[in-house]
Amino acid sequence: MQQLTGARDFCGRIADADYIVDCLASEVGALADQMAERGDYAEARQELEQASRSLAQLATANRDPAKSAARARRTGTQPRTSARELTPTRRAALGNLLDDASGILEEAETTLLRASQRGAERRVHFERIAEAVGSNKVLLRSL
């Protein structure tokens, strides 16, 4: 899924790592919003919505009150701005937060892989979504 790979690339380039967890929450949520609410992708949408909510809650629970919310921006040939203002997290908690966020994405990846086993028609799509979710997990572990 290109949107999830794009999320990894966009959020991974944020200069201030304190915004990365909520950036991923925003990007995963935006992708879920684009997916069908019914049919083959409904279960994938629900899983991505849950992951987005969990990441956002993690960021909110560890908010840095000394920093203000801000939009992430990328300039250049393909400029882009985050869909919403992002919640900054406390720098001192960042290591644990990245581990927790990675766990949230790992859980989503596992659930999607299990769901892919329930139907041959959606297997490839769910496996691709799970792989893209996993690439975001790799981003968090690399920080």
C-alpha positions in Angstrom: 0.0 0.0 0.0 1.6 3.1 -1.3 -0.1 5.4 1.3 1.4 3.5 4.2 4.8 3.6 2.6 4.3 7.3 2.0 3.4 7.7 5.6 6.7 6.1 6.6 8.6 8.4 4.3 6.7 11.5 5.3 6.8 11.0 9.1 10.4 9.6 9.0 11.6 13.0 7.6 10.2 15.1 10.4 13.1 16.9 12.0 11.6 16.7 15.5 11.1 13.1 16.5 8.7 14.2 19.2 5.9 14.5 16.5 6.5 11.1 14.8 4.0 8.9 16.8 1.1 11.3 16.2 2.2 11.8 12.6 1.8 8.0 12.0 -1.5 8.1 13.8 -2.7 10.8 11.5 -1.4 9.1 8.3 -2.8 5.7 9.2 -6.1 7.3 10.1 -6.2 9.2 6.8 -5.6 5.9 4.9 -8.3 4.1 6.8 -10.8 6.9 6.0 -10.2 6.3 2.3 -11.0 2.6 2.6 -14.5 1.1 2.1 -16.6 0.7 5.2 -18.1 -2.5 3.9 -17.0 -5.5 1.8 -13.6 -7.0 1.6 -11.7 -4.1 3.0 -13.9 -3.3 6.0 -11.9 -5.5 8.4 -8.6 -3.9 7.2 -10.2 -0.4 7.6 -11.3 -1.2 11.2 -7.8 -2.5 12.1 -6.1 0.6 10.7 -8.6 2.8 12.5 -7.9 1.1 15.8 -4.1 1.4 15.2 -4.6 5.1 14.4 -6.6 5.7 17.6 -4.1 3.8 19.7 -1.2 5.8 18.4 -3.0 9.1 18.9 -4.0 8.1 22.4 -0.3 7.2 23.1 0.8 10.6 21.8 -1.9 12.4 23.8 -1.1 10.5 27.0 2.6 11.5 26.7 2.1 15.1 25.4 4.9 17.6 26.0 3.1 20.6 27.5 6.2 22.8 26.7 5.6 22.4 22.9 2.7 23.4 20.8 0.9 21.2 18.3 2.2 21.7 14.8 1.6 20.6 11.2 4.4 18.6 9.6 5.5 20.0 6.2 7.6 18.7 3.4 8.9 21.1 0.7 10.5 20.4 -2.6 9.1 18.9 -5.8 6.2 17.2 -4.0 5.2 19.5 -1.1 3.0 18.0 1.5 1.4 19.1 4.8 0.0 16.8 7.5 -3.8 16.5 7.5 -4.0 17.9 11.1 -1.8 19.5 13.8 0.3 16.8 15.5 0.7 16.3 19.2 4.3 16.5 20.4 5.5 13.9 22.9 7.9 14.3 25.8 11.5 13.8 24.7 12.4 11.9 27.9 9.6 9.3 27.1 10.5 9.0 23.4 12.3 5.6 23.7 9.4 3.9 25.4 6.9 5.6 23.2 8.6 4.4 20.0 8.6 0.8 21.5 4.9 1.1 22.4 4.0 2.5 19.0 6.0 -0.3 17.3 3.9 -2.7 19.4 0.7 -1.2 18.2 1.7 -1.5 14.6 3.0 -5.0 15.1 -0.4 -6.0 16.5 -2.2 -4.4 13.5 0.2 -6.3 11.2 -0.4 -9.6 12.9 -4.2 -9.1 12.8 -4.1 -8.2 9.1 -2.0 -11.3 8.3 -4.5 -13.5 10.2 -7.4 -11.9 8.4 -5.7 -12.6 5.1 -6.1 -16.3 5.8 -9.9 -16.1 5.8 -10.3 -15.5 2.0 -8.2 -16.2 -1.0 -9.6 -13.1 -2.8 -8.3 -10.7 -0.2 -5.2 -12.5 0.8 -2.8 -10.6 -1.4 -4.3 -7.2 -0.5 -4.3 -7.8 3.2 -0.7 -9.2 3.0 0.4 -6.0 1.2 -1.4 -3.8 3.8 0.3 -5.8 6.6 3.7 -5.4 4.9 3.2 -1.7 4.6 2.2 -1.4 8.3 5.4 -3.4 9.1 7.5 -0.9 7.2 6.3 1.8 9.6 7.2 -0.3 12.5 10.7 -0.5 11.1 10.9 3.3 11.0 10.1 3.5 14.7 12.7 1.0 15.5 15.3 2.8 13.5 15.0 6.1 15.5 
